[in-house]
Amino acid sequence: MNTTEELTELSFTVSAYIARPSAEVYDAVADPAQLSRYFTTGGARGRLEPEAEVSWDFEDFPGRFPVTVLEADPPRRIVIEWEGEATTDSRSVTTTTFTFEAVDGDTRTLVTISESGWRVTPEGATQAFGNCGGWTGMLAALKAWTEHGINLREGFYQ
């Protein structure tokens, strides 16, 4: 970052390699039945595709979160908006982008998750860091689920 530029919003990016083909990994994120098995501990409703009615619920943050799918390009990219606090958006949402890059002849997938939209304030930093940790945990859970059929979050929050 140029030192003369002013920081106008907080964002982050996390990535992980998953030893499965990109279409399989994409589907593990887009499919609510699979997502409910390893990430949305309170359940997911609706496939991540435009115009679907989608919501996520978590045992660690009870209450259903509406998710708006802005873009879905199987097996490469999903872009969503969902509720946030201390955001720069007047609707109090952040934007999350999932990219799925086939590597090693599509025997592995580089999954990258970027989220943006928090104010440059202590509250915005707290929210951004919390979500960064959440998405990092999601990547670990996705890897365990798709590679080994293990749900890392089972019993984690209760």
N, C-alpha and C positions, 0 to 999 in steps of 0.2 A: 504494500500500500504506500502510495506517495504520502509523505508526511504533511503535505499541504492540503490533502483531501480531508474533508470532514466525514466522520462516520455517521451515517444517517439511519442505519438499522442494524440489528444483530442477526447473524445467520451462522450456520455451521454445516459441515459435511462430514459424514462417516462412511466408511466402506469396508467390505469384507469379501473374500473369495469363498464361493460355495462350490463344492465338487459335484455339481450336477449341471445338466444342460440348461440354457437360458429359458427355454419354454417351460420347463418343469419348475424352475425357481420363480419365474413370473407368476405361474399359476398358484404357487404356494402363498403368494402375497395377495393375488387378486381374488382367489376363491374363499368365500366366507367360512366354509366348513373347515378348510385347512387352517386359515388364520385363527379361527377359534380354538384350534387344537394346541397352538404353540405361542400365541401372542395376546389376543384379546381375551383375557381370562374370563371375562363376563359374557363373551360371545360377540360375533360379528354378524351383521345382517346386510345382505346385498353384495353382489359382485362388484369389484372396482372397475366399472365401465361407465362412460358418460350416460347421464340421465337415470342412472339407477338410484333407488333410495337406499342409502348406505348409512349404517351407524355402527359404532364400536362401543363396547362396555368393558371396563377393566375392574378387577377385584380390588386393586390398589387405589383406584380413583373411581369409586362407584358413581354410576349415572351414565346414561347412554349419551355418546358424543355423535352428533350428526357429521357426516363426512360428505363433501361435495367433490365428485370426480370431474376435474377439468379436462383431463386428457387420458386416454388409454390407447397405447400402441403396442399390442402384444408382438413379440416378447421383449420389447425394448424399453418401454417407458410408461410410467403412471404418474400423473400429477393430481394432487388433491389439495383441497382447502379444508381446514377444520378449526374449531374454536380455540382461541388462545387468550391469554391475559397479557396486558402491557404491550399490545401490538401496535404497529404503525397504521394498520388498516382500520377504517371507521366502522367496519362490520365486526371487528375483534376476531379476525381469522389470521392464520398463518398459511403459507404455501409450502407443501412438501412434495419433492420430486424424487421418485425412485427410478434409477436407470439400471438396466440389466445388460451387461456387456459380455458377449460370448468370448471366451478365451480358450487357448489350447485346443482348437478344433471343436469348440462347444462342448468340451468335457467338463469345463468349469465356467462359472459365471462370476464376474465382478459386479457386486451389487453396491450401488452408491445411493445414499439417502442424503438429500440436502433440504434443510428447512430454513425459512426466512420470514421476517416480518415483525420482529420485536423492537420496541423502542430502546434507545441507548440510555437506559436508566438502570439503577440497581434492581428494580422489580423486573424489568425486561431481561436483564442478565440472568436472574434467578430462574425465570421461565424458560429461557433459551437453554441454559445449562441443564435444567431438569429434562427437557425434551431430548437434548443431545444424549444424555444418559439412557433415556428410554429407547431411543432408536438404536443405540449401541447394543443394548440388551436384546432388542428385537432381532438384530443381525445375528447375535450369538444363538438365540433361540431358533431362528430360521435355519442356520447351519446345522444345528443338532437335529432339528426336525427333518429336513430334506435329506441329509446324509445318513442319519441313523434311526429316524423314527422316534426320537426322544423328545419329550416335552419338558424343557428346562424350567418352565414357569409353574408346573404343577406343584401345588402346595407352597409355593414361594411366598405368597401374600396372606395365607391363612393358616 
